[in-house]
Structure formats: structure tokens, C-alpha cells
Amino acid sequence: MEFTINQIAAMLGGQVQGDGNEKINMLAKIQDARKGQLAFLSNPKYEQYIYTTQASVVIVKKDFVPRKEISTNLILVDDPYIGFTSLLEEYHKMINFQKTGIEQPSYIGENSVTGNNIYRGAFSYIGSKVKIGDNVKIHPHVYIGDDVVIGSNSIIHAGVKIYSGTRIGNNCVLHSGAVLGSDGFGFAPQEDGTYKTIPQLGNVILEDNITIGANTVIDCATLFGDSTIIHQGVKLDNLIQIAHNVEIGKNTVIAAQTGVSGSTKIGDNCVLAGQVGLAGHLIIANNTSFGAQAGISKSIKDEGMKMIGSPAFDVKEYFKSYAVFKKLPDLNERLRELEKKVMSKVEQ
């Protein structure tokens, strides 16, 4: 696919400096780009490359003033990083939404309805009473249980498993191996030391514009009529465990290997770094951030907290404490030396 520089600038609301009719067919890093490719300059550390790049065009900030001669064309925008990201999104859509039609073998159950321009890959399974919107892409080996609803423009990558009753909104992306609606971890201890399984009867709800990473698991709620809810705009990385009855607020992002225990409620616009662990039945305020490997055992009531450590506490206090405890081996050695001196004087 080719676009002129003028067409790209129009998409970004930018201004062209140079030959707007030159054609672009690829996106690339500014230091590696070649003729026919587009790059961007956002970080000043990379400015050196704009004077040597072979890219046909570079997206730059409106107030960019070159310190010496450049040979490439420019597109001037408010924010080059956001502009380049927008192009990546459009390119991603073009790639992922090209496929249409139904590959065989595939199965769809009774009373299920699919929208226009749908793609159903080979060996995909769709149960009964399923409703699927327009432009949905269901890749090979996807399982969709009975009574599932999937909104328009969503992409279900190969090997995803969606249990019965799950609700998925518009513009969602589920990456390979993701599982939605599996049983929550509910077992009742018995007097003889065994465990009795507690049936998990609720469902999972994903609102709009959500991304679920590869091999991430979201368990269904325990009771019929209850839901594990992921609100709009949430982005979940790979290898995340979301337990039953959890609720995650809008635009929250969670990195890989994080685990959220049952019935915990996470607010809007929170950030959870890798390997964070949250105990069950907690409430986490909006705009909370947890550093990598943080352990959270108590609710966070104040908005905007930045926390790290296990158990987690305020990041500024953590680094003050770290400055002390990293010196503990040296302090311990000094203490031993003092003890020897004191004991020596006592013996005298």
C-alpha cells in the first residue's frame, strides 16, 4: 500500500515541507529508514539522524528548526510521537481487517448471528445464540461458547477461548491464548481435609476499546447475575491473572505477570507494573501506580498514590528506606566491631 506525503499529512492534520507528492510504502526508525519510508523525530537524542537519514519524510514537531541542512521532506505536527502512533494504528487496522469470509472447516451453532464483513478462520467454533457485530475477525482455533456477545470491529486472535455468557464490546483485541470466563478459584474446605468445588455461575464483561494480552486469563464471577468487569480503555499485558468478581476501572494499564485476587476493585487510570500482586476484596483508588513486584494487602483510599515494595508503601518513603537498608551489612559489621571493643574494655 502506498500513500503520498500529502495524504499522510492530511491524516495527521500536519503541514508538509518539501515534495508532498512523493510516495511512502513503509514506516521505519529514523536511523534505519530508506527511500520510500516514513520516520519520526520526537526524542532530541535522535536529532543527529535527521541530517543523515535516507527516509523520504520525517514527522517532526511544528517548532522544529534544523541546525544544518537536511535532505528529507518533513511533516510538521503538534506531537510527532502521537502522529507516528496514529499511523501505526491505521497500518495495523489495514493489516488485521483485510481478511473476510469463512474458512472451512468451521462451525456456528443454532440461532447465532454475525454481522457484515466478518472473518471466521479455519477450525473456529461458535456456539449457539451468539451475537457478533460487523467487521469482527475470528482467527483459526478460536472457541466461542453459547450466548456470547461480541461488538463490532473486534479482533479475536488464534487460540482464544471465550466461555459462555461473556460480553465483549466494540474495538477490542484479544491476543492468542487469552481465556475469558474460566472458573474462579473457589473451593470450600471440608472436615476430612478435602475441598469441595464451588460452582462459578457468573460471567465476564469487557467494555469498548480493550486489549487483552496473550495467555491472560479473566475468571467469571461466582454468582449468577454477577460479573467480572473490565471497563473501557483497559490494556492488559500478557500472562496476567484476573480473578472472579474483580472490577478494573477505565483506562487502567497492567503489565505482565500481575495477579489480581477475587473481588478486588481497581480504579480508573491506574498503572500496575510487572509482577504486582493484589490480595482479595481490596479497593484501589483512581490514578494509583504500583511499581514492579509490589505487594498490596490493604485498600488504597487516597487517589494518585505511587507505591512500591512488598508490602507496598509510598515510593518516596521506599527509596528513603532503601538508602538505609542497603547499608545494613556494613552497619552490622561496624556494630560487631564496637561490641568487640566494649567487651575488651569490660574484661580489662
C-alpha positions in Angstrom: 0.0 0.0 0.0 1.3 3.4 -0.9 0.3 6.9 0.2 1.6 10.3 -0.8 3.2 12.5 1.8 0.3 14.9 1.3 -2.2 12.2 2.1 -0.4 11.2 5.2 -0.1 14.9 6.3 -3.9 15.2 5.8 -4.5 12.2 8.1 -2.4 13.8 10.8 -3.5 17.4 10.3 0.1 18.3 9.6 1.9 20.7 7.2 4.3 19.4 4.5 7.7 20.9 3.9 9.1 19.6 0.7 7.7 17.3 -2.1 4.2 16.3 -0.9 3.7 14.0 -4.0 6.4 11.6 -3.1 5.1 8.2 -2.2 5.5 6.3 1.0 5.1 2.5 1.5 6.7 1.7 4.8 7.3 3.0 8.4 10.8 2.8 9.9 13.2 4.1 12.6 14.8 7.4 11.6 18.3 5.8 11.8 17.4 2.9 9.6 14.9 4.4 7.2 15.3 4.2 3.4 13.8 6.0 0.4 10.0 5.4 0.3 9.8 5.1 4.1 8.5 7.4 6.8 10.1 8.1 10.2 9.6 10.4 13.1 11.7 12.6 15.4 10.4 13.1 18.9 13.3 12.5 21.3 16.1 15.2 20.9 18.7 12.5 21.4 17.9 11.3 17.9 18.1 14.6 16.2 21.5 13.7 14.7 19.9 11.2 12.5 17.6 13.7 10.7 20.7 15.1 9.0 21.8 11.7 7.6 18.5 9.7 7.3 17.5 8.4 3.9 13.8 8.5 4.8 11.6 10.1 2.2 9.8 12.0 5.0 10.2 12.6 8.8 7.4 13.7 11.1 8.7 16.5 13.4 7.3 19.0 15.9 5.9 22.2 14.4 8.5 24.3 16.1 11.5 22.2 14.9 14.3 24.3 13.5 17.1 22.3 11.8 20.7 23.3 12.8 22.0 22.4 9.4 20.9 21.3 6.0 18.6 18.3 5.7 17.7 16.3 2.6 14.4 14.7 3.6 10.9 16.0 3.4 9.1 17.0 6.7 5.6 16.8 8.1 5.1 19.3 10.9 2.6 18.3 13.6 1.9 19.1 17.3 3.3 15.9 18.6 5.4 13.6 16.4 5.2 10.6 18.7 1.4 10.7 18.7 1.3 11.3 15.0 3.5 8.3 14.3 1.5 6.2 16.7 -1.7 7.1 14.8 -0.1 5.9 11.6 0.9 2.6 13.2 -2.7 2.2 14.4 -4.0 2.8 10.8 -1.5 0.4 9.4 -2.4 -2.2 12.0 -6.1 -1.9 11.1 -5.3 -2.3 7.4 -3.4 -5.5 8.0 -5.9 -7.0 10.5 -9.1 -6.1 8.8 -8.2 -7.3 5.3 -9.5 -10.8 5.7 -13.1 -11.6 5.2 -15.1 -14.7 4.6 -15.5 -18.1 6.2 -12.7 -20.7 6.0 -13.5 -24.4 6.3 -13.8 -26.4 8.4 -15.5 -24.1 10.9 -18.7 -24.3 13.0 -21.5 -22.0 14.1 -24.4 -23.1 16.3 -28.1 -22.5 16.1 -29.6 -19.0 16.4 -26.2 -17.3 16.2 -26.0 -14.1 14.2 -22.9 -12.5 12.6 -22.5 -9.0 11.2 -21.1 -7.8 7.9 -17.5 -8.3 6.7 -16.8 -10.9 9.3 -13.9 -13.3 9.1 -14.1 -16.8 10.5 -10.8 -18.7 10.4 -10.5 -22.5 9.9 -11.3 -24.7 12.9 -13.0 -21.8 14.7 -16.1 -22.8 16.8 -19.0 -20.5 17.6 -21.8 -21.8 19.9 -25.5 -21.2 19.9 -27.3 -17.9 20.5 -24.1 -15.9 19.8 -24.3 -12.3 18.5 -21.3 -10.9 16.6 -21.0 -7.4 15.2 -19.6 -6.0 12.0 -16.0 -6.3 10.9 -15.1 -8.9 13.6 -12.1 -11.1 12.8 -12.2 -14.5 14.4 -8.9 -16.3 13.7 -8.3 -20.1 13.5 -8.8 -22.3 16.5 -10.9 -19.7 18.4 -13.6 -21.2 20.7 -16.7 -19.0 21.4 -19.2 -20.5 23.8 -23.0 -20.2 23.8 -24.8 -16.9 24.4 -21.6 -14.8 23.9 -21.9 -11.2 22.5 -19.0 -9.6 20.6 -19.2 -6.0 19.4 -18.1 -4.6 16.1 -14.5 -4.1 14.9 -13.1 -6.6 17.4 -10.2 -9.0 16.7 -10.0 -12.4 18.3 -6.6 -13.9 17.6 -5.8 -17.6 17.1 -6.4 -19.9 20.0 -8.5 -17.6 22.2 -11.1 -19.3 24.4 -14.3 -17.4 25.3 -16.6 -19.1 27.7 -20.4 -19.0 27.6 -22.1 -15.8 28.5 -19.1 -13.5 28.0 -19.9 -10.0 26.8 -17.2 -8.2 24.7 -17.6 -4.6 23.4 -16.5 -2.8 20.3 -12.9 -2.3 19.1 -11.5 -5.0 21.5 -8.4 -7.1 20.7 -7.9 -10.5 22.3 -4.4 -12.0 21.7 -3.6 -15.6 21.3 -4.2 -17.9 24.2 -6.3 -15.5 26.2 -9.1 -17.1 28.2 -12.3 -15.3 29.2 -14.8 -16.7 31.6 -13.0 -19.7 33.1 -13.9 -20.7 36.6 -12.8 -18.6 39.5 -10.7 -20.3 42.2 -13.5 -21.3 44.5 -13.1 -24.3 46.8 -14.7 -24.9 50.2 -12.5 -26.9 52.7 -14.2 -30.0 54.2 -13.8 -31.6 57.6 -11.9 -34.6 56.1 -9.3 -32.2 54.6 -10.6 -32.3 51.0 -12.0 -29.4 49.1 -15.5 -29.1 47.5 -15.7 -27.1 44.3 -17.9 -24.0 44.4 -19.7 -23.6 41.1 -18.8 -20.4 39.3 -22.0 -19.2 37.6 -21.4 -15.5 36.6 -19.8 -14.1 33.5 -17.1 -11.7 32.2 -17.9 -8.3 30.7 -15.4 -6.3 28.6 -16.4 -2.8 27.6 -15.1 -1.0 24.5 -11.5 -0.4 23.3 -9.9 -3.1 25.5 -6.8 -5.1 24.7 -6.1 -8.4 26.4 -2.6 -9.8 26.0 -1.5 -13.3 25.1 -2.2 -16.1 27.7 -4.0 -13.7 30.0 -6.9 -15.2 32.0 -10.0 -13.5 33.3 -12.2 -15.6 35.5 -16.0 -15.4 35.6 -17.9 -14.1 38.6 -19.1 -16.6 41.2 -22.9 -16.0 41.4 -25.3 -16.0 38.5 -26.1 -12.4 37.6 -22.7 -11.1 38.8 -19.8 -10.2 36.5 -16.1 -9.7 36.4 -15.9 -6.3 34.7 -13.2 -4.7 32.7 -14.1 -1.1 31.9 -13.5 0.7 28.6 -9.9 1.5 27.5 -8.2 -1.0 29.8 -5.0 -2.5 28.5 -3.8 -5.9 29.9 -0.4 -7.3 29.1 0.5 -11.0 28.5 0.3 -13.6 31.3 -2.0 -11.8 33.7 -4.5 -13.4 36.1 -7.7 -11.6 36.9 -9.8 -13.5 39.5 -13.5 -13.8 39.9 -15.6 -10.7 40.6 -12.7 -8.3 40.0 -13.5 -4.9 38.6 -10.9 -2.8 36.7 -11.6 0.9 36.0 -11.4 2.6 32.7 -8.0 3.3 31.1 -6.1 1.3 33.6 -3.0 -0.5 32.3 -1.5 -3.6 33.8 1.9 -5.2 32.9 2.8 -8.9 32.6 2.7 -11.5 35.4 0.4 -9.4 37.6 -2.2 -11.2 39.7 -5.4 -9.7 41.0 -7.2 -11.7 43.6 -11.0 -12.1 43.8 -13.4 -9.2 44.4 -10.8 -6.5 44.3 -11.9 -3.2 42.7 -9.2 -1.2 40.8 -10.0 2.4 40.0 -9.7 4.4 36.8 -6.3 5.4 35.2 -4.2 3.1 37.4 -0.8 1.7 36.4 0.3 -1.7 37.6 3.9 -2.7 36.6 5.1 -6.2 36.2 4.6 -9.0 38.8 2.4 -6.9 41.0 0.2 -8.9 43.4 -3.1 -7.7 45.0 -4.9 -9.5 47.8 -8.6 -10.1 47.5 -11.5 -7.7 48.4 -9.4 -4.6 48.1 -10.4 -1.2 46.8 -7.7 0.7 44.9 -8.3 4.5 44.3 -8.2 6.2 40.9 -4.8 7.2 39.5 -2.8 4.8 41.7 0.5 3.5 40.4 2.4 0.4 41.7 6.0 -0.4 40.8 7.2 -3.8 39.7 6.8 -6.7 42.2 4.7 -4.5 44.6 2.6 -6.5 47.0 -0.7 -4.9 48.1 -2.5 -6.3 51.1 -4.6 -3.3 52.1 -7.0 -1.0 50.2 -5.7 2.4 48.9 -8.1 5.2 49.7 -6.1 8.3 48.5 -6.0 9.0 44.8 -2.8 9.5 43.0 -0.6 7.4 45.2 2.7 6.0 43.8 3.8 2.8 45.7 6.4 0.1 45.5 7.7 -2.7 47.7 6.1 -5.7 49.4 4.2 -4.8 51.3 3.9 -1.7 49.2 4.2 1.8 50.6 4.8 5.3 49.2 7.6 5.4 46.6 9.4 8.3 48.2 9.4 6.7 51.6 10.5 3.4 50.0 13.6 5.0 48.5 14.5 6.7 51.8 14.2 3.3 53.4 16.2 1.7 50.7 19.1 4.1 51.3 19.2 2.8 54.8 18.7 -0.9 54.4 21.2 -1.4 51.6 23.8 -0.3 54.2 22.7 -2.8 56.8 25.6 -5.3 56.1 28.1 -2.5 56.7 26.3 -1.2 59.7 26.2 -4.8 61.2 29.9 -5.2 60.7 30.6 -1.9 62.4 28.3 -2.9 65.3 30.3 -6.1 65.8 33.5 -4.2 65.9 32.0 -1.8 68.5 30.9 -4.9 70.6 34.4 -6.3 70.5 35.8 -3.0 71.7 33.3 -2.7 74.5 33.8 -6.3 75.6 37.5 -5.8 75.6 37.3 -2.8 77.9 34.9 -4.6 80.2 37.3 -7.6 80.6 40.1 -5.2 81.5 
